[in-house]
Amino acid sequence: MKSNGEIYTPDEKDLRQLVPPYQEAFKREPWGEVSKCADDQLPKRCPGGLSRIAVGQVCTMCKLAPTRPAYEEDEIVERFSELRDTRSTVFYREVTGSGEAAFAAIAWRADATTIASDKYGDVPAMESWLREKFGEKEIVWLDEVFSDISVREKGNLTNFKAMLDGMMEELSCDIVAYRTISPAMVRVADRDFGLNAQIYKSEQGQVPDRRDFIIITRGETV
């Protein structure tokens, strides 16, 4: 890949180095995933069961205080390890001169049914929507993209196209898709892929989910 990043297979130490940037990235807006929601009500009133308030702070909605951070080190490492060991998965990272992880991403190859089961268990309508878009074919699912702005404040999506091209090459697939609530992740798809990026907006009812959905192809539109 022609970028300052690398696609690689992480060991245990590498996985643990990805934890701080992951935690810090999703604390920021627009995610605001700071702690695990302490709500007694099911389903929990915080979207995805994650709260914007700090551990120990009392929530004005449910009057309870979260006791655990949104993403704990061991559970992050366990999730990343499982993806590495059980699926066709690629990891990507960009590090500073001092070796700190500034930006990272994880993608894996799967069909619509697997993606729906893994990512949309709480949104049943997404399975048929995904199957309508992709049929039985496998695609590259861009599962996680995260950066630590305390390590590198700007330019963390500079190499986005090179990263996705490398992931598609590595996983031998010409379609990549992801979901997002980040305007930056929508803009970069249009910036880098133009007509080869199809953007489905949640607020316009184009996808039956609270997040936007992006499909990118190499060489031709879907």
C-alpha positions in Angstrom: 0.0 0.0 0.0 1.2 3.5 -0.8 0.6 5.1 2.6 2.3 5.4 5.9 0.1 2.7 7.3 0.3 -1.0 7.3 -1.9 -4.0 7.1 -0.7 -6.5 9.6 -1.6 -9.5 11.9 -1.4 -8.3 15.5 0.0 -10.2 18.5 -1.3 -9.8 22.1 0.9 -6.8 22.7 -0.3 -5.1 19.5 -3.9 -5.7 20.4 -3.4 -4.1 23.9 -1.8 -1.1 22.3 -4.9 -0.5 20.3 -7.1 -0.3 23.4 -6.3 3.3 24.5 -7.0 4.8 21.0 -10.2 2.8 20.7 -11.5 3.9 24.1 -10.6 7.5 23.5 -12.0 7.6 20.0 -15.5 6.5 20.9 -15.7 8.8 23.9 -15.7 11.7 21.5 -18.6 13.1 19.5 -20.6 12.0 17.7 -20.4 8.7 19.6 -20.2 9.8 23.2 -19.7 6.2 24.4 -18.2 6.8 27.8 -19.7 4.2 30.1 -22.0 1.1 30.1 -25.6 2.2 30.7 -26.9 1.3 34.2 -30.5 1.5 33.2 -32.8 -1.2 34.8 -35.2 -0.9 31.9 -34.9 -3.2 28.9 -34.2 -2.3 26.3 -31.9 0.3 27.9 -32.8 3.9 27.0 -29.2 4.7 26.0 -28.7 3.8 22.3 -26.7 0.6 22.1 -26.6 0.3 25.9 -23.8 2.9 26.2 -24.0 6.2 28.0 -22.4 9.6 27.6 -21.9 10.2 31.3 -18.8 9.3 33.3 -18.5 6.3 35.6 -19.9 7.3 39.0 -22.0 10.2 37.6 -25.8 10.0 38.2 -27.9 9.9 35.0 -30.7 12.4 34.9 -32.9 9.9 32.9 -32.7 6.7 34.9 -31.3 8.2 38.2 -28.6 5.5 38.3 -24.8 5.8 38.0 -22.8 3.7 35.6 -20.1 1.6 37.2 -18.1 0.4 34.2 -16.5 2.1 31.2 -18.1 1.6 27.8 -15.2 -0.4 26.5 -13.0 -2.4 28.9 -9.5 -3.5 28.0 -10.0 -7.2 28.3 -13.3 -7.3 26.3 -11.7 -5.2 23.5 -8.7 -7.6 23.3 -11.0 -10.6 23.5 -13.2 -9.3 20.6 -10.2 -8.4 18.4 -8.5 -11.7 19.2 -11.7 -13.6 18.2 -11.9 -11.7 14.9 -8.2 -12.3 14.2 -8.4 -16.0 14.9 -11.8 -17.1 13.5 -12.5 -15.0 10.4 -10.8 -13.7 7.3 -9.8 -10.4 9.0 -7.3 -7.6 8.3 -5.9 -5.1 10.8 -4.6 -1.7 9.7 -2.6 0.9 11.7 -0.7 4.1 11.4 1.8 4.9 14.1 3.8 8.0 15.0 7.6 8.2 15.0 7.5 7.3 18.7 5.5 4.2 18.0 2.1 5.3 19.3 -1.0 4.2 17.5 -2.6 7.2 15.9 -5.2 5.5 13.7 -6.4 1.9 13.3 -9.1 -0.1 11.5 -10.4 -3.7 11.4 -12.2 -5.3 8.5 -13.4 -8.9 7.8 -15.0 -10.8 5.0 -18.6 -12.1 5.4 -22.0 -12.4 3.8 -25.1 -10.5 4.6 -26.4 -13.0 7.1 -23.2 -13.0 9.1 -23.1 -9.2 9.2 -26.7 -9.0 10.2 -26.2 -11.5 13.0 -23.0 -9.9 14.3 -23.8 -6.2 13.9 -27.6 -5.8 13.8 -29.1 -8.2 16.3 -31.3 -5.4 17.6 -32.4 -4.3 14.1 -34.1 -7.3 12.5 -35.0 -5.4 9.4 -31.4 -5.0 8.4 -31.0 -8.7 7.4 -33.4 -8.5 4.5 -32.0 -5.1 3.6 -28.5 -6.4 3.5 -29.5 -9.5 1.5 -31.3 -7.2 -1.0 -28.1 -5.3 -1.5 -25.6 -8.1 -1.6 -27.5 -11.4 -2.2 -25.3 -14.4 -1.2 -21.9 -12.8 -2.1 -19.3 -12.0 0.5 -18.1 -8.5 1.0 -15.5 -6.7 3.2 -17.1 -5.4 6.3 -15.2 -2.4 7.7 -16.0 -3.1 11.3 -14.0 -0.6 13.3 -12.2 2.7 12.4 -10.7 4.7 15.2 -8.1 7.4 15.9 -6.6 9.1 18.9 -6.5 12.8 18.4 -4.2 13.3 21.4 -1.6 11.3 19.4 -2.3 12.9 16.0 -4.8 15.7 15.9 -5.5 16.0 12.2 -5.2 14.0 9.0 -6.3 10.7 10.3 -8.4 9.9 7.2 -5.7 11.0 4.7 -4.9 7.5 3.7 -8.5 6.2 3.7 -8.6 5.2 0.1 -5.2 3.4 0.2 -6.4 1.6 3.3 -9.6 0.3 1.8 -7.9 -0.6 -1.5 -5.4 -2.6 0.5 -8.1 -4.3 2.6 -10.0 -5.3 -0.6 -6.8 -6.6 -2.2 -5.9 -8.6 0.9 -9.3 -10.1 1.3 -9.8 -10.7 -2.5 -13.1 -8.8 -2.7 -14.2 -5.7 -4.6 -16.9 -4.5 -2.3 -16.5 -2.9 1.1 -19.3 -1.6 3.3 -19.7 0.0 6.7 -22.2 1.8 8.9 -21.5 5.1 10.7 -22.9 8.1 12.5 -19.8 10.2 11.8 -20.2 12.9 9.1 -16.5 12.6 8.5 -16.8 8.9 7.6 -19.6 9.8 5.1 -17.6 12.7 3.5 -14.4 10.6 3.1 -16.3 8.0 1.1 -17.5 10.6 -1.3 -14.2 12.3 -1.4 -12.1 9.3 -2.2 -14.5 7.1 -4.2 -17.0 9.4 -5.9 -19.5 7.5 -7.9 -18.2 4.2 -6.6 -19.5 5.1 -3.2 -23.2 4.6 -2.5 -24.4 6.5 0.6 -27.7 5.5 2.3 -28.8 8.1 4.8 -30.7 7.1 7.9 -32.4 10.4 8.4 -33.9 10.1 4.9 -35.2 6.6 5.5 -32.8 5.0 3.0 -31.7 2.4 5.5 -33.8 0.9 8.4 -31.2 1.8 11.0 -30.2 4.8 13.1 -26.8 4.8 11.3 -25.9 5.7 7.7 -24.7 2.9 5.5 -21.9 3.2 2.9 -21.1 0.7 0.0 -17.9 1.2 -1.9 -16.9 -0.8 -5.0 -13.6 -1.1 -6.9 -14.0 -0.4 -10.6 -17.8 -0.2 -10.9 -20.8 0.9 -9.1 -23.2 -1.5 -7.3 
